[in-house]
Amino acid sequence: MNNGSVLFLAIFYTLLIYGCSGKIEKPAEGKVKREIISFTPKVTGRILKLFVQEGQQVNKGDTLAMLDLPEVIAKIAQAKGVVKITTAQHQLASNGATPNQVKQLQAKYNALSEQYNFAKKSIVRANAMYADSMMAPQVHDEAVAKYEGAKSQLDAVTAELNEVLKGTRYETKEATKGQQEQAGAVLQEVEVAYSERYIIATNQMQIETISLHEGELATAGYALFNGYIPASTYFRFTIPESKIGSFHTGDVLDIKIAYAKQIVKAKIITIRQLARYADITAAYPNYQMEEAIYEIKLLPVNGSSTNKFLVNSTAFLQN
């Protein structure tokens, strides 16, 4: 028997033995994961400058991008104008009339007082002459009208002068003060919006993707930067119903990182059922169609040693 025949028979018997003994049990396959974070602008603007690149690690407080906000600048100018107007109105109400305004009203009051006194004397004489039939009814009516007109004008200027001397009403002062505070709040709001032209990192993050480029329009709420939090590594495995009984929350298991050829210890944090359409970590999960599938999430016991692992790299549960 030649060497070729011997090799063929060896392979045949090996396959026959495996076929009789059943399928080779594969270890549970999962993925290395990290928590995802996104940074979005709060206001709509055009991107003037990007200060970071994909793959770069940023720290809390780093400036990621700057936006152009011409509409907000225009609103700031409008709000400042309204603040000036309402401030002047409140000051006018608080200070009351000027000395010159008081002098003008006093002079007007004196002049109308003289007119009223003259009209009052005239109506006394007119009444006496009319009683003696020495004045025509038409002339008497004219004298009465002049007297009533002089009296009304004097009453009006007297009330105006008293109001000026007493000062502006409390309600008027409070109303102008409220308008001033409202205008100040509007200005503060648009100034806060303008400060949002800088997109600042709120967490340490490794940037995975940048959605837009310089010159493009970034709308409010649109995720401009996406990435991973470095110190948030965890492991995710998909386990069929037939094997989930072997796992319990709190168990510490050995996990092998395939590409790094390294074994780390991790603790089971959660066990939850997955919907049929959910993301399955294993490329070829070994389970029956009628079985439910579960996800187990494990956190590394020594978190700092796992930060170097690549996201979505393959991991295996060691038996």
C-alpha positions in Angstrom: 0.0 0.0 0.0 1.5 3.3 -1.1 1.7 6.5 1.0 -1.3 8.1 -0.8 -3.6 5.3 0.2 -2.4 5.4 3.8 -3.2 9.2 4.0 -6.6 8.7 2.5 -7.5 5.9 5.0 -6.3 8.1 7.9 -8.5 11.0 6.9 -11.5 8.7 6.3 -11.3 7.0 9.7 -10.8 10.4 11.4 -14.0 11.7 9.8 -15.8 8.6 10.6 -14.9 8.8 14.3 -16.0 12.5 14.5 -19.2 11.6 12.7 -20.0 8.9 15.1 -19.1 10.9 18.2 -21.3 13.9 17.2 -20.4 17.5 16.5 -17.4 19.2 18.0 -18.5 21.6 20.7 -17.4 25.1 19.9 -16.8 27.7 22.7 -19.4 30.5 23.0 -18.4 33.3 20.7 -18.9 37.0 21.5 -17.6 40.5 20.9 -15.6 43.2 22.7 -17.8 46.2 23.2 -17.6 49.8 24.5 -20.2 52.3 25.4 -21.0 54.6 22.5 -21.3 58.4 22.9 -22.3 61.2 20.5 -21.8 64.9 20.4 -24.4 67.1 18.7 -24.8 70.9 18.2 -27.6 72.6 20.2 -28.1 75.2 17.5 -28.0 75.0 13.7 -24.9 76.5 12.0 -22.3 76.0 9.3 -19.1 74.3 10.3 -16.2 76.8 10.2 -13.5 74.6 11.7 -13.0 71.0 12.8 -10.3 70.6 15.5 -10.2 66.8 15.7 -9.9 63.8 13.4 -11.4 60.3 13.3 -9.5 57.9 15.6 -8.3 60.7 17.8 -8.8 60.5 21.6 -10.2 63.6 23.2 -10.6 64.7 26.8 -13.4 66.4 28.6 -13.4 70.1 27.8 -11.6 69.8 24.5 -13.0 71.9 21.6 -14.2 69.6 18.8 -15.6 72.1 16.2 -16.7 75.7 15.8 -19.9 76.8 14.0 -20.9 80.0 12.2 -24.1 81.4 13.6 -25.0 84.6 11.8 -28.7 84.5 12.7 -27.8 84.3 16.4 -25.5 87.3 16.0 -28.4 89.3 14.5 -30.7 88.3 17.4 -28.1 89.5 19.9 -28.1 92.9 18.3 -31.9 93.0 18.4 -32.0 91.9 22.0 -29.5 94.6 23.1 -31.6 97.3 21.4 -34.7 96.1 23.3 -32.7 96.1 26.6 -31.7 99.7 26.0 -35.3 100.8 25.3 -36.8 99.1 28.3 -34.0 100.3 30.6 -34.6 103.9 29.6 -38.4 103.4 30.2 -37.8 102.0 33.6 -35.4 104.8 34.5 -37.9 107.4 33.3 -40.7 105.8 35.4 -38.4 105.7 38.5 -37.1 109.2 38.2 -40.4 110.9 37.4 -40.7 114.3 35.7 -37.7 116.6 35.3 -37.5 120.0 37.0 -38.2 121.7 33.7 -41.3 119.6 33.2 -42.5 120.6 36.7 -41.8 124.3 35.9 -43.8 124.1 32.6 -46.8 122.5 34.4 -46.6 125.1 37.2 -46.7 127.9 34.7 -49.6 126.4 32.8 -51.4 126.0 36.1 -50.9 129.6 37.0 -52.1 130.8 33.6 -55.2 128.7 33.7 -55.9 129.8 37.3 -55.9 133.5 36.1 -58.3 132.6 33.2 -60.6 130.8 35.6 -60.6 133.7 38.1 -61.4 136.1 35.4 -64.2 133.8 34.0 -65.6 133.4 37.5 -65.8 137.2 38.0 -67.3 137.6 34.5 -70.1 135.1 35.2 -71.1 136.8 38.4 -71.5 140.1 36.6 -73.3 138.4 33.7 -75.7 136.7 36.0 -76.6 140.0 37.7 -77.1 141.8 34.4 -79.1 138.9 33.0 -81.4 139.0 36.0 -82.0 142.7 35.4 -82.7 142.0 31.7 -79.7 144.0 30.8 -78.0 141.1 28.9 -79.2 139.1 25.9 -79.6 135.3 26.5 -77.0 134.6 23.8 -74.3 136.7 25.5 -75.1 135.2 28.9 -74.8 131.6 27.4 -71.4 132.5 26.0 -70.2 133.8 29.4 -71.4 130.6 31.0 -69.6 128.5 28.4 -66.3 130.4 28.9 -66.6 129.9 32.7 -67.2 126.1 32.4 -64.3 125.8 29.9 -61.8 127.6 32.1 -62.9 125.5 35.1 -62.4 122.2 33.1 -58.9 123.3 31.9 -57.9 124.2 35.4 -59.1 120.9 36.8 -57.1 119.0 34.2 -53.8 120.8 34.7 -54.3 120.6 38.5 -54.6 116.8 38.3 -51.6 116.6 36.0 -49.4 118.7 38.3 -50.4 116.7 41.3 -49.5 113.4 39.6 -46.1 114.8 38.7 -45.4 116.1 42.2 -46.4 112.8 43.7 -44.2 110.8 41.3 -44.9 107.8 39.0 -47.3 105.2 40.2 -45.9 102.1 41.8 -47.7 99.9 39.2 -46.1 101.8 36.3 -42.6 101.3 37.8 -43.2 97.6 38.3 -44.4 97.2 34.8 -41.4 98.9 33.3 -39.1 96.9 35.5 -40.7 93.7 34.4 -40.2 94.7 30.7 -36.6 95.4 31.4 -36.0 92.0 33.1 -37.8 90.2 30.2 -35.6 91.9 27.7 -32.5 91.0 29.7 -33.6 87.4 29.8 -34.0 87.3 26.0 -30.5 88.8 25.6 -29.1 86.1 28.0 -30.8 83.4 26.0 -29.4 84.4 22.7 -25.9 84.9 24.3 -26.1 81.3 25.6 -27.1 80.2 22.1 -24.1 82.0 20.7 -21.8 80.3 23.1 -22.9 77.0 21.7 -21.0 77.8 18.5 -18.2 75.8 20.1 -18.9 72.1 20.4 -17.1 70.9 23.6 -16.4 67.3 24.6 -18.3 66.4 27.8 -16.5 63.1 28.2 -13.3 61.4 27.4 -13.8 59.7 24.0 -12.1 58.0 21.1 -13.7 59.5 18.0 -14.9 56.9 15.6 -16.7 58.9 13.0 -17.2 62.6 12.0 -20.4 63.0 10.1 -19.8 66.3 8.3 -17.0 68.4 6.9 -16.0 72.0 7.1 -18.5 74.2 5.2 -21.4 71.8 5.6 -24.5 72.7 7.6 -24.9 71.1 11.0 -28.5 71.0 12.2 -29.4 71.1 15.9 -29.6 67.6 17.4 -27.7 65.9 14.5 -24.9 63.7 15.8 -21.7 65.3 14.5 -19.2 63.2 16.4 -19.6 59.5 17.4 -17.2 57.4 19.3 -16.4 55.1 22.2 -15.7 55.8 25.9 -12.2 54.2 26.4 -12.7 53.0 29.9 -16.1 51.3 29.3 -15.0 47.9 27.8 -17.4 45.0 28.3 -18.1 41.7 26.6 -21.3 40.5 25.0 -22.2 36.9 24.2 -25.2 35.3 22.6 -26.2 32.1 24.4 -29.0 29.7 23.3 -31.7 28.6 25.7 -30.3 25.1 26.0 -27.1 26.4 27.5 -28.1 29.5 29.4 -28.7 27.5 32.6 -24.9 27.2 33.0 -24.5 31.0 33.5 -25.6 33.1 36.5 -25.3 36.7 37.4 -22.1 37.3 39.4 -20.1 34.4 37.9 -16.5 35.2 37.0 -15.5 33.6 33.7 -12.3 33.4 31.6 -12.6 35.1 28.2 -10.1 34.7 25.4 -9.5 37.6 23.1 -8.9 35.9 19.7 -6.6 38.4 17.9 -4.6 39.3 21.0 -4.3 35.6 22.2 -4.9 36.9 25.7 -7.2 35.6 28.5 -8.9 38.0 30.9 -11.4 37.4 33.7 -14.8 39.0 33.6 -17.9 39.0 35.8 -21.5 38.5 34.5 -23.5 41.6 35.1 -26.8 41.0 33.3 -28.6 38.1 31.5 -31.5 39.1 29.3 -33.5 37.6 26.5 -33.0 38.9 23.0 -35.7 39.5 20.5 -35.6 37.4 17.3 -34.5 40.4 15.3 -31.8 41.5 17.8 -28.1 41.8 17.1 -26.5 38.3 17.6 -22.8 38.5 18.4 -21.8 35.1 17.1 -21.4 34.8 13.3 -22.8 31.2 13.4 -24.7 30.8 16.6 -25.4 27.2 17.5 -29.0 27.1 18.5 -32.3 25.6 17.2 -34.9 27.8 15.6 -37.4 27.1 18.3 -35.0 28.1 21.1 -35.0 31.5 22.8 -31.7 33.3 22.7 -30.1 35.3 25.5 -27.4 37.9 25.9 -25.0 37.9 28.7 -23.0 41.0 29.5 -19.7 40.8 31.3 -17.5 43.5 32.8 -13.7 42.8 33.1 -12.5 42.3 36.6 -9.4 44.5 35.8 -10.9 47.2 33.6 -7.6 49.0 32.8 -6.1 45.9 31.1 -8.9 45.7 28.6 -8.9 49.3 27.3 -6.4 48.4 24.6 -8.7 45.7 23.0 -10.2 46.6 19.6 -13.9 47.3 19.6 -16.0 44.4 18.0 -13.1 42.0 18.0 -14.0 38.4 18.6 -13.9 36.8 22.1 -14.5 33.3 23.3 -15.7 31.9 26.6 -13.2 29.4 28.0 -14.6 26.2 29.4 
